[in-house]
């Protein structure tokens, strides 16, 4: 099966997935306590004003009618108008999406830079003190919640030592790397612990394989063996785990962006939940679902390139 036909079939499979996501999020947001009309009108608004806002938002219509309007408008690209921002949901998401994507990519790059070399060091020294130290340090990092790591880094490196800004995003590319370093490290420390453990185990398993032993017997240089035979095969399972980690990372931006005051989609989601902003919550959830689905698709394609034995089915 060619890559194009596989991508086309996967995109078709996203249709029922998104429909199910739309049903779930439509029901869940309406189970939230509170009334968006009251939140929008304020405490001093009269009952008539609140009722008028409900009618304008379509909240007085039957649930099936509300869902049909939500479904039909979404298919046409209309995500509605944000109650919180008083503007179109699509434009709000378009402004915040690059920030969250930048933070996610930045975190993944730092995770690979941390986990990759240390996994090789631990695997090549298995059973000895470097292996024990690396595994212990990462186990401690894995046991701490992400928000706690963020608060510790924020307190010492930003508030006390003032090496990094407390929050913000920056304007230029260099400023964004600087402003988002602490939130990216916060996510990377947790993600790299998971990747390192998996990659270390995969490298040890590949090092014991017969074809690696045969390559050593042929007298191939160690660098060639590690690069061509060990790393390529060890990355197969790690790529799958990395794709799942990116999916969790996208959903975990809510906490990270809130702690570091990053104006991304995660922080916006929290604000929309507190404001009972139904259209914005629904639009953000669909955007997160789309990003995660695309990450899983790219993971499958990359795996097929790493392992010729895999066929896209």
C-alpha positions in Angstrom: 0.0 0.0 0.0 1.4 3.4 -1.0 1.9 6.2 1.5 -0.6 8.4 -0.2 -3.4 5.8 -0.2 -2.7 5.1 3.5 -2.8 8.7 4.4 -6.1 9.1 2.5 -7.6 6.1 4.4 -6.4 7.5 7.7 -7.9 10.8 7.0 -11.2 9.1 6.2 -11.0 7.3 9.5 -10.7 10.7 11.3 -14.3 11.6 10.2 -16.0 9.1 12.7 -13.4 10.0 15.3 -14.2 13.7 15.1 -17.9 13.0 15.1 -17.5 11.0 18.3 -15.4 13.8 19.8 -18.0 16.3 18.9 -20.7 14.3 20.6 -18.7 13.8 23.7 -17.5 17.4 24.1 -21.0 18.8 23.3 -22.5 16.8 26.1 -19.6 17.4 28.6 -19.6 21.2 28.3 -23.3 21.3 29.0 -22.7 19.3 32.2 -20.5 22.0 33.5 -22.0 23.8 36.5 -23.1 27.4 35.9 -24.8 29.3 33.2 -22.8 31.0 30.4 -25.6 33.6 30.0 -25.2 34.6 33.7 -21.4 34.7 33.4 -21.7 36.8 30.3 -24.4 39.2 31.7 -22.9 39.7 35.2 -24.3 39.5 38.6 -26.4 42.7 38.3 -28.2 41.6 35.1 -32.0 41.1 35.3 -33.7 37.9 34.5 -34.9 39.4 31.2 -31.4 40.3 30.1 -30.2 36.7 31.0 -33.1 35.2 29.1 -32.3 37.4 26.1 -28.7 36.3 26.1 -29.7 32.6 26.3 -31.9 33.1 23.3 -29.2 34.8 21.4 -26.7 32.0 22.2 -29.3 29.4 21.2 -29.3 27.8 24.7 -33.2 27.8 24.8 -33.5 25.4 21.9 -33.7 21.6 22.3 -30.5 19.7 22.7 -30.8 18.0 19.4 -31.3 21.3 17.6 -28.3 22.7 19.4 -26.1 19.8 18.4 -27.3 19.9 14.8 -26.4 23.6 14.6 -23.0 22.9 16.1 -22.4 20.0 13.7 -23.5 21.8 10.6 -21.6 25.0 11.4 -18.4 23.1 12.2 -18.5 21.2 8.9 -18.8 24.6 7.2 -15.8 25.9 9.2 -17.8 28.1 11.5 -16.8 27.3 15.1 -19.1 30.0 16.5 -18.4 33.2 18.4 -16.5 33.2 21.7 -18.5 34.4 24.7 -15.2 35.3 26.5 -13.3 37.0 23.7 -16.3 38.4 21.9 -14.9 37.4 18.5 -14.9 34.4 16.2 -13.5 31.2 17.8 -11.5 30.3 14.7 -9.6 33.6 14.8 -8.9 33.2 18.5 -7.5 29.7 18.0 -5.5 30.8 15.0 -3.8 33.4 17.3 -3.0 30.9 20.1 -2.3 27.7 18.0 1.3 28.7 16.9 2.3 29.3 20.6 1.2 25.9 21.7 2.7 24.1 18.7 6.0 26.0 19.3 6.0 25.0 22.9 5.3 21.3 22.0 8.0 21.1 19.4 10.5 22.9 21.7 9.7 20.4 24.5 10.1 17.4 22.2 13.5 18.6 20.9 14.7 19.1 24.4 13.4 15.7 25.5 15.3 14.0 22.7 18.5 15.9 23.4 18.2 14.9 27.1 17.0 11.3 26.7 19.0 10.2 23.6 22.6 10.5 24.8 21.8 9.4 28.4 20.0 6.4 27.2 23.1 5.3 25.2 25.3 6.0 28.2 23.1 3.9 30.5 22.7 1.1 27.9 26.4 0.8 27.2 27.2 0.8 30.9 24.3 -1.4 32.1 24.8 -2.8 35.6 27.4 -0.2 36.5 27.3 3.1 38.4 26.5 5.4 35.4 23.5 3.3 34.5 22.3 3.3 38.2 22.8 7.1 38.6 21.0 7.9 35.3 18.1 5.6 36.1 17.7 6.9 39.6 17.7 10.6 38.6 15.1 10.0 35.9 13.0 7.9 38.2 12.9 10.9 40.6 11.9 13.2 37.8 9.2 10.7 36.7 7.7 10.6 40.1 7.2 14.3 40.4 4.1 16.0 38.9 4.7 18.4 36.0 3.2 21.4 37.8 5.5 20.8 40.8 8.6 20.7 38.5 7.4 23.9 36.9 6.9 25.7 40.2 10.3 24.7 41.4 12.0 26.0 38.2 9.9 29.1 38.3 10.8 29.9 41.9 14.5 29.3 41.7 15.5 30.1 38.1 13.0 32.9 37.4 11.9 34.5 40.7 15.1 34.2 42.8 18.0 34.0 40.3 16.2 35.9 37.6 17.9 33.9 34.8 14.7 33.5 32.9 11.4 35.5 32.6 8.5 34.6 34.8 6.1 34.3 31.9 5.3 35.6 28.5 6.0 34.5 24.9 8.2 37.0 23.2 8.1 38.5 19.7 11.1 37.3 17.8 12.3 33.7 17.4 15.2 34.2 19.8 12.9 35.8 22.4 10.5 32.9 22.2 13.3 30.4 22.7 14.3 32.4 25.8 10.8 32.9 27.2 9.6 29.3 26.6 12.8 27.6 27.9 11.5 27.0 31.4 8.1 25.7 30.4 9.7 23.5 27.7 12.3 22.1 30.2 9.4 21.4 32.6 7.7 19.2 30.1 10.9 17.8 28.7 12.2 16.6 32.1 9.0 14.4 32.5 8.8 13.3 28.9 12.6 12.5 28.6 12.3 10.2 31.6 9.8 8.0 29.8 11.7 8.1 26.5 15.0 7.3 28.2 13.7 4.2 29.9 12.2 2.9 26.7 15.2 3.7 24.6 17.6 2.2 27.0 15.8 -1.1 27.1 15.5 -1.1 23.3 19.2 -0.4 22.9 20.1 -3.2 25.3 17.8 -5.6 23.5 19.3 -4.7 20.1 22.9 -5.0 21.4 22.2 -8.6 22.3 20.8 -9.4 18.9 22.6 -11.9 16.7 23.0 -9.5 13.7 24.8 -7.0 16.0 27.1 -9.8 17.3 27.8 -10.8 13.7 28.6 -7.2 12.8 31.1 -7.1 15.7 32.7 -10.4 14.6 33.2 -8.9 11.1 35.2 -6.1 12.7 32.9 -3.2 11.9 33.8 0.0 13.8 31.7 0.5 16.9 30.3 3.9 15.6 29.1 2.2 12.5 27.4 -0.6 14.5 25.7 1.9 16.9 24.6 4.2 14.1 23.5 1.8 11.4 22.3 -1.3 13.3 21.6 -0.4 16.9 20.1 3.1 16.8 17.8 2.5 13.8 16.3 -0.6 15.2 16.1 0.7 18.8 14.1 3.8 17.6 11.2 1.7 16.3 9.5 1.3 19.7 10.7 4.6 20.9 9.0 6.4 18.0 5.7 4.9 19.0 6.2 6.0 22.6 7.2 9.5 21.5 4.0 9.8 19.4 1.9 8.9 22.5 4.0 11.3 24.6 3.4 14.2 22.2 -0.4 13.4 22.4 -0.2 13.6 26.2 2.0 16.7 26.0 -0.6 18.5 23.9 -3.2 17.9 26.5 -0.8 18.7 29.3 -0.2 22.2 28.0 -3.2 23.4 30.1 -1.1 23.1 33.3 2.2 24.2 31.9 0.9 27.3 30.1 -1.1 28.3 33.2 1.9 28.0 35.6 4.2 30.0 33.3 1.5 32.4 32.0 2.1 31.4 28.4 -0.8 32.7 26.2 -1.4 29.4 24.4 -4.3 27.1 23.8 -4.0 25.3 27.1 -4.3 28.4 29.1 -7.1 29.6 26.9 -8.9 26.3 27.5 -8.8 26.9 31.3 -10.1 30.4 30.9 -12.9 29.2 28.6 -13.9 26.5 31.1 -14.2 29.1 33.9 -16.2 31.4 31.7 -18.5 28.6 30.5 -17.6 29.5 26.9 -19.2 26.6 25.1 -18.1 27.6 21.5 -14.5 28.2 22.6 -14.3 24.9 24.6 -15.7 23.0 21.7 -13.4 24.6 19.1 -10.3 24.1 21.3 -11.1 20.5 21.9 -11.6 19.8 18.2 -8.3 21.5 17.5 -6.5 19.4 20.1 -8.1 16.2 18.6 -6.9 17.2 15.1 -3.3 17.8 16.3 -3.1 14.5 18.2 -4.5 12.6 15.2 -2.0 14.2 12.8 0.8 13.3 15.3 -0.3 9.6 15.3 -0.4 9.6 11.5 3.1 11.0 11.2 4.3 8.4 13.8 3.0 5.6 11.7 4.6 6.9 8.6 8.0 7.5 10.3 7.9 3.9 11.7 7.4 2.5 8.3 10.5 4.3 7.1 12.6 3.0 10.0 11.5 -0.6 9.7 11.2 -2.0 6.2 9.4 -5.1 7.6 6.4 -2.9 8.5 3.8 -2.4 5.8 1.2 0.3 5.9 -2.1 -1.5 6.3 
